[in-house]
Amino acid sequence: MVHLSTELIHADDKDNRVTDVAPPINVATTFRYDNNDLVAWNDRENLDFMEKQPVYSRLAHPNSTRLESIFSEILGGHAVIYSSGCAAFFAAMIHLNPKRIFMGQNYHGCRAIANILTRNFDIKQYKLEEIEEFAQEGDVVHLETPVNPYGTSYDIQSFADRAHSKGALLIIDSTFAPPPLQNVWDFGCDMILHSATKYFGGHSDLLSGVLVVKDEEACKKLRDDRIYLGTNVANLESYLLLRSLRTFEMRVLKQSDNATRIVKFLDENRSKYDKVLDKLYHSSLQTEDFVKRQLNGGYGPVFALTLKSVDQCKKFPVKLEYFQHATSLGGIESLVEWRALTDPYIDQTLIRISVGCENVDDLIQDLANALQYLQDNA
Ligand SMILES: *Cc1c(COP(=O)(O)O)cnc(C)c1O
């Protein structure tokens, strides 16, 4: 088997069209036909030709094809690339067309898409606890793990078993722990979603999303639908994402290691900050057996904590030097967010932290300083 770091750099070698070592940025929306090989659309057996001969960039373009080559290898299935994680989730809903969706805590954007489906098409929404009671053939269980904004994990295999026993399908949003941290196929899901905006992009400068399926027919349908949904990844973004992927493994492993060490520090020093720090959430603090089995390549780089007051939540980000106060996650720069600023459904004293690639001792010192300040002024 070829390893992750090699696939990230070479899985798209087969898509080389020119001798350039760095793939060119293509801005064309339309591409000249090969006048020596003219085949009518109706005479095409499939859409594979677009990978060699792009037609129009809403269908496919050279760097979207490269991205799908790499993602298909590293995510172990047939990958379909989108303009954002939300676009990918919407595409999954259109493709699977469930009558009922089962969701728990998850990314608020996916919830909002489900709300649109409920409003327009009367799709029913249920809690994860209601699978046994209400799920039927063709319904969708959508599980995010590790889950936003806590960074804690759910047992994928148990949800796969529960969904499948009712004939429902399981989608896993694995954005918070891409491989090599977590290999979701090992636990029996049917479709995988990643917001590539996060760890795959890794530099807080592009939007993209990806769906992965095992079934080639499903992949073809998704790509065909995407032509008309108009949600292919954009030209310039695809170049940025391609460049990001080359260094993905190094980044995410460092982020994972940094986060695990920071959480350990905070956990061991809780008593020092007893007037500030309330709860601490991260998969590394969970004791259930499945957590280590699922995150066998390392814990996710996002964790959360709650502070004793809303006032402390407003001051904490300001006192940090290296953690920038902004939403999102996955970039090489560490971020902190008083989550109430963007998430209407969340605990008002929750702080989410996305750990970047800085030196871990500097990050720990930074957090310690801010917590000490709040402790002294509490
Ligand atoms: C960000 C995010 C999304 C949505 O992705 P976008 O690329 O912002 O559309 C979906 N799921 C999770 C877990 C996310 O963090």
Ligand as a Chemical Component Dictionary entry (heavy atoms), coordinates in Angstrom:
data_LIG
# 
_chem_comp.id                   LIG 
_chem_comp.type                 NON-POLYMER 
_chem_comp.pdbx_formal_charge   0 
_chem_comp.three_letter_code    LIG 
# 
loop_
_chem_comp_atom.comp_id 
_chem_comp_atom.atom_id 
_chem_comp_atom.alt_atom_id 
_chem_comp_atom.type_symbol 
_chem_comp_atom.charge 
_chem_comp_atom.model_Cartn_x 
_chem_comp_atom.model_Cartn_y 
_chem_comp_atom.model_Cartn_z 
_chem_comp_atom.pdbx_ordinal 
LIG C1 C1 C 0 -17.160 23.984 8.579  1  
LIG C2 C2 C 0 -17.903 22.733 8.700  2  
LIG C3 C3 C 0 -18.862 22.365 7.763  3  
LIG C4 C4 C 0 -19.251 23.252 6.609  4  
LIG O1 O1 O 0 -18.162 23.461 5.774  5  
LIG P1 P1 P 0 -17.990 24.786 4.867  6  
LIG O2 O2 O 0 -16.798 24.422 4.046  7  
LIG O3 O3 O 0 -17.786 25.935 5.795  8  
LIG O4 O4 O 0 -19.247 24.918 4.083  9  
LIG C5 C5 C 0 -19.507 21.139 7.916  10 
LIG N1 N1 N 0 -19.221 20.338 8.950  11 
LIG C6 C6 C 0 -18.302 20.662 9.888  12 
LIG C7 C7 C 0 -18.034 19.726 11.002 13 
LIG C8 C8 C 0 -17.617 21.865 9.787  14 
LIG O5 O5 O 0 -16.719 22.190 10.723 15 
# 
loop_
_chem_comp_bond.comp_id 
_chem_comp_bond.atom_id_1 
_chem_comp_bond.atom_id_2 
_chem_comp_bond.value_order 
_chem_comp_bond.pdbx_ordinal 
LIG C1 C2 SING 1  
LIG C2 C3 SING 2  
LIG C2 C8 DOUB 3  
LIG C3 C4 SING 4  
LIG C3 C5 DOUB 5  
LIG C4 O1 SING 6  
LIG O1 P1 SING 7  
LIG P1 O2 DOUB 8  
LIG P1 O3 SING 9  
LIG P1 O4 SING 10 
LIG C5 N1 SING 11 
LIG N1 C6 DOUB 12 
LIG C6 C7 SING 13 
LIG C6 C8 SING 14 
LIG C8 O5 SING 15 
# 
